[in-house]
Amino acid sequence: MDLKIFKAINRLSGRIAFIDFLMILLSNRARYLFLFVLACMWLAKGPSRTAAKKAAAASLIAIFVNKVLKICYFRPRPFIKNKVGLLIPAKRDSSFPSKHTVVSFAASIVIFYGNRFIGRILLWVSACTGFARIWAGHHYPSDVIGGALIGGTIGWFTEKLSKPEIK
């Protein structure tokens, strides 16, 4: 089922240049939007600054957890085992979980608790980034769904276990 869904999405790549451009942009550059939002929130005072600090902490935890999972479990990327449309080059490391998705969901969940409006936007960007990773041929849907669940859990725990104010 995972492979069927992957192929249904990935076979659309390479057909419409503008959509491919958007998918590449989301896949490789969405992190800069997150960094910009975090920087703006960090420079603000009050709850926005607190949320930015927690989101930065959640992102670092997410990167660490992702590295550990990739060491413990190796799953070949779709383009290694199958003939797929690969829009941009990718590493040949483990496909599971999608690091882009883990980190973006971890940050988005924490930001959502601090600012619902910005958090909702970033959650949509996170979901679109995950979809773009499938479109580009880098991940299976389960890599993205697993990454979203792992990242969301990290974000939730970071929010719930952190003190109200991180100085």
NORZIJO-V189734 format. One record per helix or strand of 3 or more residues. SS is the DSSP state (helix for helix, strand for strand). FROM is the first residue (numbers start at 1). TO is the last residue. Records with the same first field share a line. If there is no record, write none. Layout:
# NORZIJO-V189734
SS->FROM-TO ; FROM-TO
This chain:
# NORZIJO-V189734
helix->2-10 ; 17-43 ; 47-72 ; 78-81 ; 99-114 ; 116-135 ; 141-161
